[in-house]
Amino acid sequence: VYQENLIMKFAGLFDPNAQQDKAAERRECERVKQLALNIIPEAIQVGLHINVAQVACGDPTCAPIDTVITLTWQEGLSKPLGLPMTAAEVTTEHIQYLLEDPTVNLEGWQKGEEFSNLRFEVNDAVECRIGEDPITGWAPGKVLKLMYREDNWPPGVCAPYQVELDDGRLIFAPHDIDQVIRKGVKTEGEGVETE
């Protein structure tokens, strides 16, 4: 494993196209930043710094590359928003969809406040997306905590929910949207079914 990590770390040093690829990635990240600035209202842009970067994900259940848009206000919070795709794939519609997430609270974040209106409460029955398949990739559970965060997360970063799945696993929902977490109904003798 150590040897594989070294190979991955230094692979770009011997790739003649690495500099060109990195320059293209930087251009695409700058393009995504401009798309975000075109969508975010001017009043919200006061004191706002936007950083866009591609991040490799080592988790086999997520996209291999995520584009992370970090919004940081001089007098407010710093909030990363991720899209499971490369920067070259990001469109205006992707950013608009990301900003429509009910947990995205631009006005509040600018003032240093967290989430505004969460859809679920502690002990609510939910289903969480845990797999790639849009039909079978869901698992039933219940909301365990609101405004969940882990010790190793950067300051100001939290997930709207921690969820205990019916099989006992603890996960968190990074966004409060139906594509990640949706309402479920407890039925006698069974787990959660969606309404």
Accessible surface in RSA format (square Angstrom, percent):
REM  Atomic radii and reference values for relative SASA: ProtOr
REM  Chains: A
REM  Algorithm: Lee & Richards
REM  Probe-radius: 1.40
REM  Slices: 20
REM RES _ NUM      All-atoms   Total-Side   Main-Chain    Non-polar    All polar
REM                ABS   REL    ABS   REL    ABS   REL    ABS   REL    ABS   REL
RES VAL A   1   140.12  92.2 107.36  97.2  32.76  78.9 107.36  93.3  32.76  88.9
RES TYR A   2   164.56  76.8 157.88  89.8   6.68  17.4 124.49  93.6  40.07  49.4
RES GLN A   3   133.61  74.7 131.68  96.2   1.94   4.6  33.83  72.0  99.78  75.7
RES GLU A   4   114.97  66.0 113.21  85.6   1.76   4.2  39.63  76.7  75.34  61.5
RES ASN A   5    90.32  62.3  85.33  82.5   4.99  12.0  23.19  55.8  67.14  64.9
RES LEU A   6    64.66  36.0  63.36  45.3   1.30   3.3  63.93  44.9   0.73   2.0
RES ILE A   7   110.87  63.1 104.10  77.6   6.77  16.3 110.16  79.3   0.71   1.9
RES MET A   8   148.26  76.8 132.68  87.8  15.59  37.1 103.65  88.1  44.61  59.1
RES LYS A   9   155.25  75.7 122.72  75.3  32.53  77.5  78.70  70.8  76.54  81.5
RES PHE A  10    83.22  41.6  82.83  51.3   0.40   1.0  83.22  50.5   0.00   0.0
RES ALA A  11    52.10  47.9  38.17  58.9  13.93  31.7  46.69  65.8   5.41  14.3
RES GLY A  12    39.93  49.2   0.00   N/A  39.93  49.2  29.72  81.6  10.21  22.9
RES LEU A  13   128.28  71.4  95.31  68.2  32.97  82.9  98.69  69.3  29.59  79.6
RES PHE A  14   167.82  84.0 139.15  86.2  28.67  74.6 146.76  89.0  21.07  60.3
RES ASP A  15    61.02  42.7  49.38  49.2  11.63  27.5  16.86  39.7  44.16  44.0
RES PRO A  16   121.48  88.5  86.36  78.7  35.12 127.7 100.40  82.9  21.08 131.0
RES ASN A  17    77.94  53.7  77.94  75.3   0.00   0.0   9.09  21.9  68.85  66.5
RES ALA A  18    27.62  25.4  20.75  32.0   6.86  15.6  23.82  33.5   3.80  10.1
RES GLN A  19   154.97  86.7 148.51 108.5   6.46  15.4  52.79 112.4 102.18  77.5
RES GLN A  20   127.14  71.1 120.06  87.7   7.08  16.9  46.13  98.2  81.00  61.4
RES ASP A  21    85.04  59.6  77.57  77.2   7.47  17.7  29.68  69.9  55.35  55.2
RES LYS A  22   105.72  51.6 104.36  64.0   1.37   3.3  70.03  63.0  35.70  38.0
RES ALA A  23    28.89  26.6  27.45  42.4   1.44   3.3  27.99  39.4   0.90   2.4
RES ALA A  24    38.90  35.8  37.79  58.3   1.11   2.5  38.35  54.0   0.55   1.4
RES GLU A  25    43.33  24.9  37.47  28.3   5.87  14.0  11.57  22.4  31.76  25.9
RES ARG A  26   144.53  60.7 137.76  70.2   6.77  16.1  70.13  95.8  74.40  45.1
RES ARG A  27   155.32  65.2 145.70  74.3   9.62  22.9  76.62 104.7  78.70  47.7
RES GLU A  28    51.18  29.4  50.81  38.4   0.37   0.9   9.94  19.2  41.24  33.7
RES CYS A  29    12.03   9.1  11.46  12.8   0.57   1.3   8.31  21.0   3.73   4.0
RES GLU A  30    85.22  48.9  82.43  62.4   2.79   6.7  46.62  90.2  38.61  31.5
RES ARG A  31    84.67  35.6  78.31  39.9   6.36  15.1  65.37  89.3  19.30  11.7
RES VAL A  32     0.00   0.0   0.00   0.0   0.00   0.0   0.00   0.0   0.00   0.0
RES LYS A  33    53.67  26.2  53.67  32.9   0.00   0.0  16.17  14.6  37.50  39.9
RES GLN A  34    80.55  45.0  80.55  58.9   0.00   0.0  35.85  76.3  44.70  33.9
RES LEU A  35    30.72  17.1  30.44  21.8   0.28   0.7  30.55  21.5   0.17   0.5
RES ALA A  36     1.68   1.5   1.68   2.6   0.00   0.0   1.68   2.4   0.00   0.0
RES LEU A  37    48.43  27.0  41.94  30.0   6.48  16.3  42.01  29.5   6.41  17.3
RES ASN A  38   120.05  82.8  82.84  80.1  37.21  89.6  27.03  65.1  93.02  89.9
RES ILE A  39    35.13  20.0  14.39  10.7  20.74  50.0  18.84  13.6  16.28  44.2
RES ILE A  40     4.53   2.6   0.64   0.5   3.89   9.4   0.79   0.6   3.75  10.2
RES PRO A  41    72.76  53.0  62.01  56.5  10.75  39.1  72.76  60.1   0.00   0.0
RES GLU A  42   150.59  86.5 139.15 105.3  11.43  27.2  52.02 100.6  98.57  80.5
RES ALA A  43    75.30  69.2  59.89  92.4  15.41  35.0  67.51  95.1   7.79  20.6
RES ILE A  44     8.11   4.6   8.11   6.0   0.00   0.0   8.11   5.8   0.00   0.0
RES GLN A  45    48.47  27.1  37.81  27.6  10.66  25.4  11.42  24.3  37.05  28.1
RES VAL A  46   108.91  71.7  98.41  89.1  10.50  25.3 105.66  91.8   3.24   8.8
RES GLY A  47    36.03  44.4   0.00   N/A  36.03  44.4  22.78  62.5  13.25  29.7
RES LEU A  48    29.49  16.4   0.87   0.6  28.62  71.9   1.49   1.0  28.00  75.3
RES HIS A  49   108.61  59.4 105.37  73.2   3.24   8.3  73.91  76.2  34.69  40.4
RES ILE A  50     4.70   2.7   0.95   0.7   3.76   9.1   0.95   0.7   3.76  10.2
RES ASN A  51    76.71  52.9  74.80  72.3   1.91   4.6  12.28  29.5  64.43  62.3
RES VAL A  52    15.46  10.2   1.39   1.3  14.07  33.9   1.39   1.2  14.07  38.2
RES ALA A  53    38.05  35.0  35.51  54.8   2.53   5.8  38.05  53.6   0.00   0.0
RES GLN A  54    44.51  24.9  23.89  17.5  20.62  49.1   2.91   6.2  41.60  31.6
RES VAL A  55    71.21  46.9  67.99  61.6   3.22   7.8  71.21  61.9   0.00   0.0
RES ALA A  56    80.02  73.6  55.07  85.0  24.95  56.8  55.11  77.6  24.91  66.0
RES CYS A  57    39.90  30.2  21.79  24.3  18.11  42.6   8.15  20.7  31.74  34.2
RES GLY A  58    81.96 101.1   0.00   N/A  81.96 101.1  45.34 124.4  36.62  82.0
RES ASP A  59    72.51  50.8  60.88  60.6  11.62  27.5  24.75  58.2  47.76  47.6
RES PRO A  60   126.94  92.5  92.97  84.8  33.97 123.5 105.90  87.4  21.05 130.8
RES THR A  61    99.75  70.9  72.21  73.2  27.54  65.6  63.93  85.9  35.82  54.2
RES CYS A  62    48.62  36.8  28.81  32.1  19.82  46.6  35.92  91.0  12.71  13.7
RES ALA A  63    24.76  22.8  12.01  18.5  12.74  29.0  18.71  26.4   6.04  16.0
RES PRO A  64   104.47  76.1  97.92  89.3   6.55  23.8 101.98  84.2   2.49  15.5
RES ILE A  65    52.74  30.0  51.15  38.1   1.59   3.8  51.15  36.8   1.59   4.3
RES ASP A  66    35.17  24.6  35.17  35.0   0.00   0.0   2.92   6.9  32.25  32.2
RES THR A  67     0.00   0.0   0.00   0.0   0.00   0.0   0.00   0.0   0.00   0.0
RES VAL A  68    33.40  22.0  32.63  29.5   0.77   1.9  32.63  28.3   0.77   2.1
RES ILE A  69     3.49   2.0   3.49   2.6   0.00   0.0   3.49   2.5   0.00   0.0
RES THR A  70    32.07  22.8  31.88  32.3   0.19   0.4  20.72  27.8  11.34  17.1
RES LEU A  71     1.08   0.6   1.08   0.8   0.00   0.0   1.08   0.8   0.00   0.0
RES THR A  72    47.75  34.0  47.06  47.7   0.69   1.6  39.79  53.4   7.97  12.0
RES TRP A  73     6.18   2.5   1.65   0.8   4.53  10.6   1.65   0.9   4.53   7.4
RES GLN A  74   150.22  84.0 113.76  83.1  36.46  86.8  39.99  85.1 110.23  83.6
RES GLU A  75   149.48  85.8 123.04  93.1  26.44  62.9  62.22 120.3  87.26  71.2
RES GLY A  76    26.31  32.4   0.00   N/A  26.31  32.4   1.58   4.3  24.73  55.4
RES LEU A  77    32.12  17.9  29.49  21.1   2.63   6.6  32.12  22.6   0.00   0.0
RES SER A  78    39.20  33.1  35.05  46.8   4.15   9.6  23.25  49.5  15.96  22.4
RES LYS A  79     8.69   4.2   8.69   5.3   0.00   0.0   8.01   7.2   0.68   0.7
RES PRO A  80    54.04  39.4  38.26  34.9  15.78  57.3  38.43  31.7  15.61  97.0
RES LEU A  81     8.81   4.9   8.69   6.2   0.12   0.3   8.81   6.2   0.00   0.0
RES GLY A  82    29.69  36.6   0.00   N/A  29.69  36.6  16.47  45.2  13.22  29.6
RES LEU A  83    10.36   5.8   9.72   7.0   0.64   1.6  10.19   7.2   0.16   0.4
RES PRO A  84    89.51  65.2  73.85  67.3  15.66  56.9  73.85  61.0  15.66  97.3
RES MET A  85    35.58  18.4  30.28  20.0   5.30  12.6  35.02  29.8   0.55   0.7
RES THR A  86    43.79  31.1  43.78  44.4   0.01   0.0  39.64  53.2   4.15   6.3
RES ALA A  87     0.00   0.0   0.00   0.0   0.00   0.0   0.00   0.0   0.00   0.0
RES ALA A  88    65.37  60.1  42.30  65.3  23.07  52.5  42.37  59.7  23.00  60.9
RES GLU A  89    97.53  56.0  84.13  63.6  13.40  31.9  40.03  77.4  57.51  47.0
RES VAL A  90     1.31   0.9   0.00   0.0   1.31   3.2   0.00   0.0   1.31   3.6
RES THR A  91    55.71  39.6  53.02  53.7   2.69   6.4  53.37  71.7   2.34   3.5
RES THR A  92    58.28  41.5  56.30  57.1   1.98   4.7  40.62  54.6  17.66  26.7
RES GLU A  93   124.08  71.2 118.60  89.7   5.48  13.0  67.23 130.0  56.85  46.4
RES HIS A  94    60.71  33.2  58.91  40.9   1.80   4.6  37.18  38.3  23.54  27.4
RES ILE A  95     1.09   0.6   1.09   0.8   0.00   0.0   1.09   0.8   0.00   0.0
RES GLN A  96    72.81  40.7  72.81  53.2   0.00   0.0  28.01  59.6  44.80  34.0
RES TYR A  97   100.09  46.7  96.36  54.8   3.73   9.7  96.63  72.6   3.45   4.3
RES LEU A  98    12.43   6.9  10.78   7.7   1.65   4.1  12.43   8.7   0.00   0.0
RES LEU A  99    25.29  14.1  11.31   8.1  13.98  35.1  11.55   8.1  13.73  37.0
RES GLU A 100   112.56  64.6  86.42  65.4  26.14  62.2  41.56  80.4  71.00  58.0
RES ASP A 101     5.15   3.6   2.12   2.1   3.02   7.2   2.70   6.4   2.45   2.4
RES PRO A 102    55.40  40.4  39.76  36.2  15.64  56.9  51.11  42.2   4.28  26.6
RES THR A 103     4.27   3.0   3.83   3.9   0.44   1.0   0.43   0.6   3.83   5.8
RES VAL A 104    17.81  11.7   1.40   1.3  16.41  39.5   1.40   1.2  16.41  44.5
RES ASN A 105    19.04  13.1  15.54  15.0   3.50   8.4   3.50   8.4  15.54  15.0
RES LEU A 106    19.62  10.9  18.18  13.0   1.44   3.6  18.18  12.8   1.44   3.9
RES GLU A 107    99.02  56.8  98.99  74.9   0.03   0.1  41.49  80.3  57.52  47.0
RES GLY A 108     3.15   3.9   0.00   N/A   3.15   3.9   2.52   6.9   0.63   1.4
RES TRP A 109     3.87   1.6   3.87   1.9   0.00   0.0   3.87   2.1   0.00   0.0
RES GLN A 110    39.17  21.9  34.65  25.3   4.52  10.8  13.61  29.0  25.55  19.4
RES LYS A 111   146.19  71.3 114.11  70.0  32.07  76.4  71.60  64.4  74.59  79.5
RES GLY A 112    36.00  44.4   0.00   N/A  36.00  44.4  11.50  31.6  24.49  54.9
RES GLU A 113    94.61  54.3  89.55  67.8   5.06  12.0  39.66  76.7  54.95  44.9
RES GLU A 114    49.12  28.2  43.11  32.6   6.01  14.3  37.22  72.0  11.90   9.7
RES PHE A 115    32.75  16.4   9.03   5.6  23.72  61.7   9.03   5.5  23.72  67.9
RES SER A 116    65.79  55.6  33.38  44.6  32.40  74.6  30.16  64.2  35.63  49.9
RES ASN A 117   114.57  79.0 107.62 104.0   6.96  16.7  31.98  77.0  82.59  79.8
RES LEU A 118    40.95  22.8  16.78  12.0  24.17  60.8  16.90  11.9  24.05  64.7
RES ARG A 119    94.23  39.6  60.59  30.9  33.65  80.1  53.91  73.7  40.32  24.4
RES PHE A 120    11.38   5.7  11.20   6.9   0.17   0.4  11.24   6.8   0.14   0.4
RES GLU A 121   107.22  61.6 107.22  81.1   0.00   0.0  46.29  89.5  60.93  49.7
RES VAL A 122    71.98  47.4  58.27  52.8  13.71  33.0  58.27  50.6  13.71  37.2
RES ASN A 123    98.97  68.3  80.35  77.7  18.62  44.8  25.52  61.4  73.45  71.0
RES ASP A 124    51.22  35.9  46.93  46.7   4.29  10.1  11.38  26.8  39.84  39.7
RES ALA A 125    15.14  13.9   7.66  11.8   7.49  17.0   7.66  10.8   7.49  19.8
RES VAL A 126     0.00   0.0   0.00   0.0   0.00   0.0   0.00   0.0   0.00   0.0
RES GLU A 127    19.07  10.9  19.07  14.4   0.00   0.0   0.00   0.0  19.07  15.6
RES CYS A 128     2.72   2.1   2.72   3.0   0.00   0.0   2.57   6.5   0.15   0.2
RES ARG A 129    81.10  34.1  60.77  31.0  20.33  48.4  19.91  27.2  61.19  37.1
RES ILE A 130    64.74  36.8  38.65  28.8  26.08  62.9  48.56  35.0  16.18  43.9
RES GLY A 131    31.16  38.4   0.00   N/A  31.16  38.4  26.81  73.6   4.35   9.8
RES GLU A 132   151.74  87.1 130.51  98.7  21.22  50.5  58.73 113.6  93.01  75.9
RES ASP A 133    66.41  46.5  58.67  58.4   7.74  18.3  21.77  51.2  44.64  44.5
RES PRO A 134    88.23  64.3  78.77  71.8   9.45  34.4  78.83  65.1   9.39  58.4
RES ILE A 135   140.96  80.2 124.15  92.5  16.81  40.5 126.44  91.1  14.52  39.4
RES THR A 136   107.10  76.2  80.07  81.2  27.03  64.4  71.54  96.1  35.56  53.8
RES GLY A 137     6.16   7.6   0.00   N/A   6.16   7.6   6.16  16.9   0.00   0.0
RES TRP A 138    34.05  13.7  13.11   6.3  20.94  49.2  12.92   6.9  21.13  34.3
RES ALA A 139    10.12   9.3   9.50  14.7   0.62   1.4  10.12  14.2   0.00   0.0
RES PRO A 140    39.36  28.7  39.13  35.7   0.23   0.8  39.13  32.3   0.23   1.4
RES GLY A 141     0.09   0.1   0.00   N/A   0.09   0.1   0.00   0.0   0.09   0.2
RES LYS A 142    71.37  34.8  71.37  43.8   0.00   0.0  24.85  22.4  46.51  49.5
RES VAL A 143     0.00   0.0   0.00   0.0   0.00   0.0   0.00   0.0   0.00   0.0
RES LEU A 144    57.77  32.2  48.28  34.5   9.49  23.8  48.29  33.9   9.48  25.5
RES LYS A 145   108.56  53.0 106.15  65.1   2.41   5.7  60.94  54.9  47.62  50.7
RES LEU A 146    57.14  31.8  39.51  28.3  17.63  44.3  39.51  27.8  17.63  47.4
RES MET A 147    65.03  33.7  50.97  33.7  14.06  33.5  47.63  40.5  17.40  23.0
RES TYR A 148    30.48  14.2  27.61  15.7   2.87   7.5  12.44   9.3  18.04  22.2
RES ARG A 149   100.67  42.3  82.59  42.1  18.08  43.1  51.71  70.7  48.97  29.7
RES GLU A 150    61.76  35.5  57.26  43.3   4.50  10.7  17.43  33.7  44.34  36.2
RES ASP A 151   152.93 107.1 121.87 121.3  31.05  73.4  41.66  98.1 111.26 111.0
RES ASN A 152   128.71  88.8  92.63  89.5  36.08  86.9  46.99 113.1  81.71  79.0
RES TRP A 153    45.64  18.3  38.67  18.7   6.98  16.4  22.53  12.0  23.11  37.5
RES PRO A 154    82.24  59.9  75.35  68.7   6.88  25.0  82.12  67.8   0.12   0.8
RES PRO A 155   118.75  86.5 106.21  96.8  12.55  45.6 111.38  92.0   7.37  45.8
RES GLY A 156    26.30  32.4   0.00   N/A  26.30  32.4  17.26  47.4   9.04  20.2
RES VAL A 157    25.20  16.6  24.96  22.6   0.23   0.6  24.96  21.7   0.23   0.6
RES CYS A 158    19.99  15.1   7.31   8.2  12.68  29.8   4.72  12.0  15.27  16.5
RES ALA A 159     2.98   2.7   1.84   2.8   1.14   2.6   2.98   4.2   0.00   0.0
RES PRO A 160     0.06   0.0   0.06   0.1   0.00   0.0   0.06   0.1   0.00   0.0
RES TYR A 161     0.00   0.0   0.00   0.0   0.00   0.0   0.00   0.0   0.00   0.0
RES GLN A 162    14.19   7.9  14.19  10.4   0.00   0.0   0.19   0.4  14.00  10.6
RES VAL A 163     0.00   0.0   0.00   0.0   0.00   0.0   0.00   0.0   0.00   0.0
RES GLU A 164    58.16  33.4  56.73  42.9   1.43   3.4   7.21  13.9  50.95  41.6
RES LEU A 165     3.12   1.7   0.93   0.7   2.20   5.5   0.93   0.7   2.20   5.9
RES ASP A 166    69.98  49.0  33.26  33.1  36.72  86.8  32.23  75.9  37.75  37.6
RES ASP A 167    96.65  67.7  53.80  53.5  42.85 101.3  50.21 118.2  46.44  46.3
RES GLY A 168    45.15  55.7   0.00   N/A  45.15  55.7  26.45  72.6  18.70  41.9
RES ARG A 169   119.33  50.1 112.04  57.1   7.30  17.4  65.51  89.5  53.82  32.6
RES LEU A 170   103.50  57.6  74.07  53.0  29.43  74.0  74.28  52.2  29.22  78.6
RES ILE A 171    45.57  25.9  37.31  27.8   8.26  19.9  45.57  32.8   0.00   0.0
RES PHE A 172    78.73  39.4  66.96  41.5  11.77  30.6  66.96  40.6  11.77  33.7
RES ALA A 173     1.77   1.6   0.15   0.2   1.61   3.7   1.77   2.5   0.00   0.0
RES PRO A 174    65.25  47.6  53.51  48.8  11.75  42.7  54.89  45.3  10.36  64.4
RES HIS A 175    31.68  17.3  31.68  22.0   0.00   0.0  19.93  20.5  11.75  13.7
RES ASP A 176     0.00   0.0   0.00   0.0   0.00   0.0   0.00   0.0   0.00   0.0
RES ILE A 177    28.05  16.0  25.33  18.9   2.71   6.5  28.05  20.2   0.00   0.0
RES ASP A 178    82.22  57.6  75.13  74.8   7.09  16.8  24.89  58.6  57.32  57.2
RES GLN A 179    92.24  51.6  85.60  62.6   6.64  15.8  46.34  98.6  45.90  34.8
RES VAL A 180    29.16  19.2  29.01  26.3   0.15   0.4  29.01  25.2   0.15   0.4
RES ILE A 181     0.00   0.0   0.00   0.0   0.00   0.0   0.00   0.0   0.00   0.0
RES ARG A 182    66.76  28.0  66.76  34.0   0.00   0.0  18.63  25.5  48.13  29.2
RES LYS A 183   116.03  56.6 110.90  68.0   5.12  12.2  63.40  57.1  52.63  56.1
RES GLY A 184     5.00   6.2   0.00   N/A   5.00   6.2   0.00   0.0   5.00  11.2
RES VAL A 185    53.48  35.2  50.33  45.6   3.15   7.6  53.48  46.5   0.00   0.0
RES LYS A 186   111.32  54.3  89.55  54.9  21.77  51.8  69.09  62.2  42.23  45.0
RES THR A 187    45.77  32.6  35.90  36.4   9.87  23.5  41.82  56.2   3.94   6.0
RES GLU A 188   181.77 104.4 145.29 109.9  36.48  86.9  67.31 130.2 114.46  93.5
RES GLY A 189    83.75 103.3   0.00   N/A  83.75 103.3  44.80 123.0  38.95  87.2
RES GLU A 190   111.63  64.1  88.09  66.6  23.53  56.0  36.59  70.8  75.04  61.3
RES GLY A 191    26.01  32.1   0.00   N/A  26.01  32.1  13.90  38.2  12.11  27.1
RES VAL A 192     9.48   6.2   0.00   0.0   9.48  22.8   0.00   0.0   9.48  25.7
RES GLU A 193    82.99  47.6  80.19  60.7   2.80   6.7  30.06  58.1  52.93  43.2
RES THR A 194    57.32  40.8  36.21  36.7  21.11  50.3   7.81  10.5  49.52  74.9
RES GLU A 195   146.78  84.3  77.13  58.3  69.65 165.8  63.41 122.6  83.37  68.1
END  Absolute sums over single chains surface
CHAIN  1 A    11976.5       9684.6       2291.9       6850.8       5125.7
END  Absolute sums over all chains
TOTAL         11976.5       9684.6       2291.9       6850.8       5125.7
